[in-house]
Structures are given as structure tokens and as C-alpha cells.
Amino acid sequence: MAKKVAVVAIGGNSLIKDPQHQSVEDQYQAAKETCYHIADMIEAGWDVAIGHGNGPQVGFILRRSEIAAKVEGMHEVPLDVCGADSQGAIGYALQQNLQNEFRRRGIDKHAVTVVTQVLVDRNDKAFQNPTKPIGGFMDEAEAKRRAQELGWNVVEDAGRGWRRVVASPIPQDVVELEAVKTLLEAGMTVITVGGGGIPVIRDEEGNLVGTAAVIDKDYASSLLAREINADLFVISTAVEKVALNYGKPNEQWLDRMTLAEAKQYLAEGIHFAKGSMAPKIQAIIWFLEAGGKQALITNPENIGRALKGETGTWIVP
């Protein structure tokens, strides 16, 4: 039987169940639960590449960095390095849990994390209009000082204080793609494009340079799925299925959508929230438009059932 390859994108928020469970150990236990369900897929014959979010985790790293910088001799951590730090830490939690689960089930597999750079266009319009809030809140004087000294873009955030905002450019290329492909072909479970990948641009000489930006992890996972010709693209999120008119009296849960329907619902602009479901639907549209066969949205605990056709929302050409 030919190998079946799936890309599974999991949210950074899925590692943090609630405000009372944010510690490293809490995140590890949440990763353990998600890895159990991904191991079900692997046991059923899928080769899997895992993309993950890192929003809350980068927020913690930035906050620690800001606090530590007040101590003499300590430095702040640039945003691209925060992304790399989080890729390593989250990757470690995922790969260790997967390896333990493989051993428990007697599966002869290995999991590996690739610290992954993702190329963005330095002329992407997002750099002219940074909108993604990151890091902690500041008072106006502190925000304007940092804007002056560090070249930050800062905005007042809904009466709660000032925050730094950065660009969220569209991912163009997975830099470590050949390494990811080689590992998948060798039968490894690969954790990659963490947090959407570390955003890099090419300078005048063609060298890669890190840039202060945040790439949407669903967009990056979609790009990865296209570049490796995945048979299935799974977005694991907080809901079992996708709904039209979510949270309203006429809410309608969907078992299945065609590409044309997904595009129509997204264009209508009333069904999918911009910060949550809309980018997931857009990521799947791009995957299917590029020749992808099928995509699935469901929550981690229902991945196994969804693959048997029992739940989840399937999106097909």
C-alpha cells in the first residue's frame, strides 16, 4: 500500500486549556493528550507532519524577556529568536510524548523536530500595516520610547494599555522543505513550521535574515501540505465541527463542504470569525485549489472518529 501523508496543524492555545493551567508541566500534559490522538492516526497507517501554533508561548517568552531586561547585564530576545525558542520547547514536548506513545503501543517509529524557517516577501503589504499584537502591555510613555529607540510599531489596545504590533505576512516557502521531505520518506513523524515558522526574508545578497513578524500557523501548515503533496490536511482546533452562524439561534453544524461552498461562505463574511475560523478555511481553500484531495477540521479528541467518517467537517474539491 502506498504511504498516506497527512499534515496536522494544532493550535498553540490547545496546549493551554485555561488560565489556571499555563505552566510548562500543564502544557506538557496537554501535548500528551493531543499526541495520543495523533498516534491513533499513525497507527492507522498515516505518515504525519505536525505544524503547531505558538502565540501564548511566544507571549510568555517576550514577557520574561521584558522583565529580565530590567536587570543589568540581561538583554531582550528578538521576536524571530522567540519563535525559534518556542519551536524547540513545544517540539520537545510533542516529540517526547509521541516517542513514549509509540513505545507504549509497540510502534516502530521516531518523532523529530525541525527548527523551521519560512520565507516571506520583504515587500509584503503586511509590513506597511502591522496589525498582530504581541508581548505585554505598556503605558504610553514606555510604548513611545520603544517606538523611538527600537523602531517598534505600537498601538493603544482597547483601553487596556499600549502594545507592540508586528506584520503577519503570507508564507512563501518552507526553507527546510527538503529536510522535512527526507525525514517523512524515512518514516519519521516530523514536527515543523512551528508557530507558522520563523519568519525570514532575503536581503540584497540573497542571504536569509530573521524579521519581526508572525506567520499564521494554518497558512504555513497549508503551504507545507501543498509543498509535500499531502493526501490530507487536518486542522485540529477547539470545536468538533465547523458551524455556519456560529453561536447564533440559526447555528448550523456542517459535516461536509465543497471547495466552492467554503469559498462562498468565507466571502459572505458573516460565518467565520477573522481571528479564528476564517484563516483555517482560507488555508484549506489554498490547499484544495493547489490540487489537495481532502481536508478535515475537528478537535484533537475526535481525530480518530473523524477519520472513520463519524464526525468532523470534511472539505473536499
KAURTA-V117791 format. One line per field, one symbol per residue. ss: DSSP state (H for helix, E for strand, C for the rest). psi: psi as a letter, one per 30 degrees, with the letter a starting at -180 (. if undefined). A space follows every 10 residues. Layout:
ss = ???
psi = ???
This chain:
ss = CCCEEEEEEE CHHHHCCCCC CCCHHHHHHH HHHHHHHHHH HHHCCEEEEE EECCHHHHHH HHHHHHHHCC CCCCCCCCHH HHHHHHHHHH HHHHHHHHHH HHHHHCCCCC EEECCCEEEE CCCCHHHHCC CEEEEEEECH HHHHHHHHHH CCEEEECCCC CEEEEEECCC EEEECCHHHH HHHHHCCCEE ECCHHHCEEE EECCCCCEEE CCECCCHHHH HHHHHHHCCC CEEEEEECCC CEEECCCCCC CEEECEEEHH HHHHHHHHCC CCCCCCHHHH HHHHHHHHHC CCCEEEEEEH HHHHHHHCCC CCEEEEC
psi = kkkkkkkkkk kefffjelff ifleeeeeee eeeeeeeeee eefggkkkkk lllgeeeeee eeeeeeeeff kkflllklee eeeeeeeeee eeeeeeeeee eeeefhkilk kkkjjkkkkl kfgkffffik fjklalklle eeeeeeeeef glkklkjhgf aklkkllilk kekjegeeee eeeefgglkk jlhkggljkl lkaefgkkkk ljlkkkfeee eeeeeefghk fkjkjkafle lkkkhkgleg kjkkfkklee eeeeeeefgf ekkefdeefe eeeeeeeefg gkellkklle fgeeeefggf aljkkl.
